């Protein structure tokens, strides 16, 4: 019998599989390659909120757990997936210089915001109010990491197919899926959770994001650029540019409006030639209160969910997977900010229409 079946293999599924592997627990990953948020993400690992010059919720704690995690992966698989890069936050006005200086002295933020800001922008940048540099951050090659891990799994550890909810048998001490027994099952489906008959009552609202891949040979690859949008180097002369944030459109279809918005933002920021190579869109798994979704189903003790990573999955998923492991295997209580019973207790109950 396996310890866990993991449904979905984005950042959440990957990191929970990593937890099980580290603890010598047998698992099965069920996933069919698709247009997931994880595979479309820029991969930026940043614990700061550069719009308001604040730390993200538990930003330092998440980062301190994530960085050794990614380094261990690189060592184990003899590859490079994390690229340390500063983020250059380009200012909109000279008045932001003082705001940056004040924020860079605050406890917590002073580990990331370099107090010495630059009054002139770098080559290729049109905006002329300078920039501040965010240190101790970088970019994760998400697709390379996921593909490396999934390829290394043996045939007893992965099943490349869409999950069939009707095939899941639920028993008191185990679950059975197409003859495969496990102690529990963890759903890591991203926005696909909306189709899950046991967890679709949770307020996963989702937000559509459109982004571009551009070729810009004269743009520097030594930093991530932030100035209304992110411009992140990928490989060679390619850059990830985005993204839009649309909570109303629930499709993965690209739009002319999205393309126009991104190009307008891009062209007010850079003054170097570029070529659009690719335009794509996907649904981010965002939650009404902007916190992740972790926990056990209120009626079934062996059904769990790991979702709602939003835009900071690279940063948060490693430690969140640890919290989930501790819940399942040691019955350790989750922080209330991420526990799904925060919704069940106040305004949301399962509708009982389980398969």
N, C-alpha and C positions, 0 to 999 in steps of 0.2 A: 504493500500500500504506500502511495506517495503521501508526503506531508501536505503539499499544496498543488492545486491546479491554478495557473495564472492565466486569466483571459485578457489579452491585449498586450502588446509589446512596444509601447512607447517608453518614455522616461520612467513612468510609474512601474510598469511591468518589469522593465529592465532592472531597476534598483531593488525591487522586492526579490527578484530572482537572485540578484547578487547577495542579498541578505541570507537567503536560504542556502546558497552555495557556500558562503562563508561559515555557516553553521552545520555543514554536511547534511542538509535536509534534501530529500529527493523531491523533485518538482517536475511539472509538465507545463510548458508554455503553449497556449493555443492562440494563434494569430494568423490572419491573412493579410499580407502587405496591402496597405491602403494609404490614402491621402490624410495621414494623421497630423495633428498639430506638432508633435515632437519632431517628425521628419521634415517639417517645413520651418522650424524655428531657426532663428539666427544663432542660437546657442550661447548668448551672452550671459555670463555669470557675474551679476552685479548686485550687491546688497544695498545700494543707495537709490533713493528716489530723486532724480536730478531735476524734476520739475519744481520740487519744493525744497530741495536740499535737506532731506531727512533720511534716516535709515529706514529701510523696509522692515516690516514686522519680523523680529528675531533675525535680522539680516546677518549680523556677525556670527550668531550661533549656527545658523545654517551654513554659512561660508566656511567656518572652522571645521565643520564635519565634512563638507563636500570636497574640499581640496585634497586632503589625504586620501579620500575615497577614489578620486580620479587618478591620483598618482599611483595608487596600488594597482588599479586596472592597467595603467600603462606598463608598469613593471611586469605584471603577470602575463600580459599578452604581447609584450615586446613591441609596442606601438606608441604613437603619439596621438592623443585626442584632445588634450587641453593646451591652448596657446595663450600664455600670459601676454596681455596687451593692455595698455592704458586706454581709458575712454577720455577723449577730448570733448568736453562739454562747451560748445561754442556759444558765446553770449549773444543775446538779442540787443543789448544796450550797454552803455558804459556803466549804468547804474547797478548792473548785476555784479560788478567787481566787488563792491562792498558786501553784498549778500554772500558771495562766495567766501570772502575773507572771514566773515563772522562764522559761517557754517563750518569752515575748515578748522576752527578752534574748539568746536563742540566735542564733548566726550563721545566716543563711538565713531562719529564722522571723521575725526582727525586721523583715523587709521587709513582712510581712503581718499579724502580730499586733500590734494597737495596745496598748501597755503600760498605757494608762489604761483600766481596765475600769469598768463602770458597776454600782454596787451595787443599783440599783433597775431593775426591768424596765420596758419601755415599755408604753404603753396597749394593751390588747387581749391582753396576755400574762399568764397566770395565775401562772406560776412566779415566785417573789419573791426569788431569789438573785442577780439581776442578770445581766449578760452582758458578753462581750468582743467586740470588733469586729475582723473580718478585713478588711483594706483591700487595694486593688489587685486586686480580683476582680470578678466580675459574672456576667451571664446572657446566653447566646447564643440568639437566636431561630432555632433550628435549621431548623424547617420553612420559615420565610420565606427563609432563605439557600438551602436546597436548591431550593425552588420557583423562586426568582429565577434561579439559575444554569441549572437544567434547562430552563426556559422559553426562555432566551436561546440555547440550543443550536440549531443548524440541523438539518435532517432527516438530514444525513449524519453527524451526531455523536451521535444517540440512536436507540434502538430500544426501544419500549415493549412488551416481552413477557418472559415467563419464559424463562430460558436453557435450551436443549435440549442436554444434555451429549452426546448421541449424534450431534449435528450438527457437533461440533468435529473438524476434521482436523488432525493434528499432523505437521509436517514438520521437518526439521533446521533450516531457516533461517526458518521462518514457521509460522503457524497459519492455518487457513481456517475461517470460520464462515458457513455458508449463502452461500458465494460471496464473502464479505468477507475479504480478506487483511490480516494484521497481523503485525508482527514478534514480538509477544508478547501474552499475555492475563493480566490481573490479576483474581483472584477476591476481591471485597470483599463477601461475602454474609452477614456476621453469623452468626447461629446456623444459617442455611441451609447453612453449610459442612458440616454433618453429612450432607447429601445429595450432596456433591461427591465423585465417584468417585476423584479424584486426591489430595484433601487431607483426606478424612474420617478418616484414620488419626491426625490430630493430636488432642491431648487438649483439645478445646474442649468443656468440660463444660456450660456454660450455667447461668444462674441466672434464675429467673422473678422479675419485679418487678411488683407491682400498685401503682397510684397513683390518686389522685383529682384531679379539677378541682372546686374549690369556688367559690362566690360568697360573699364576706365584705366587704360594703361598708364596715364600720368598721375593718377591718384595714389597717394602714399598708402602702403600696406602696414605701416608701423604702429597704427592706432585704430581704435574704433571711434567713429565720429558720431556725436550726438548734437543735434540742433533742430529740434522739431521732429526729426526722424532719426533712425539709426542707420549708419552706413558701416557695415562690418566686412572686412576682407574674408574671402573664402579660400581661393587658390588662384595662383597665377595672377591674372589681371581682373579676376571676377570679384564682385562685391554683392552682399545681400543688402537690400534697401527696403525699409518699411518701418512700421506697417500701419495699415488703417485699423480702425476699431469700430466695428459696426454691430451693435447688440440686436438689431432688428432683423437683418438678413440671415437666415439660417441655412444657407446653401454654400457649397464650395465653388460656385460659379464666379469667374472673374468678371469685373465690370469696367466699363469705360470711365465711370465716375471714379472708381478706385485708382485706375491707372493715371487719370488726370491729377488727382489729389497728390499722389506720391511724386509724380514728375514735377509738379509745381513746388512742392516742398524741397525736392532735390535741387532744382534749378535756382532756388533762392539761396541755396547753401553752397553749391560748388560752381566753379567757373572753368572746369576742365571738360573736354569732350567725353561723351559716354555713349554706349550702345545698349539698348534693352535686349537682353538675351532670353529672358524668361519672365513671365507674369503668372503668378499663382495665387490661390486663396485656400484657406482652411478655417475650420471652426475651432477656436480655443475653448477648452473646458473651464469656463469661468462660473463662479458661484455668486449668489446675490450679495453675500457679505464679504466677498473677495478673500475667503479662506478655503483651504483644501477640505476635502471630504474623506475622512477615514473612519472606519468602524465596522461593527458587526450588525447584521440585520436584526431588527427587533423581535422577529419571530423564529428565525433559524440561526442556531448557534454556530454553524459552520459556513455561513455565507458572509463574505467581507467585501468592502469597497475601498479603493484607493484611487482618488480622482480629484478634480478641481484644482489642478496645478496652475492654471491661468497662464500668465506670462513669465513666471519665475520658476519653472520646473527644473531647470538646470541647477539652480541654487538650492531649492527646497527638497527635491525628491530624495536625495541620499538620507538625510536625517528623518524625513517623514517615513521612509521605509523601515528605519530602525524603530521608530515609535510603533509602527504597525506590527512588526515582528514581536516586540515586547508585549503588545496587547494580546496577540494570538497565542504566544507560547509561554508567557509568564503572567498573563492576566493583569498586566500593568496598565493603569488607567491612562487614557490619552489626555493631552491638554484639551480643555473644553473648547478652545477656539477652533479646533479641527475635528472634534468628535461629531459624528452625524446626529447624535441624540440632541444636539443643540437645536435642531429643527423639529424633531419628533416631540420634544418636551413642550414646545411653545405654540407652533402653529401648523404643523404638518404631520399627518399620520399616513402610514401605508394604506393604499386603497384596497388591499386584500385580493387584487386580481392577479395573483401569482399563477404561473403556468403549472 
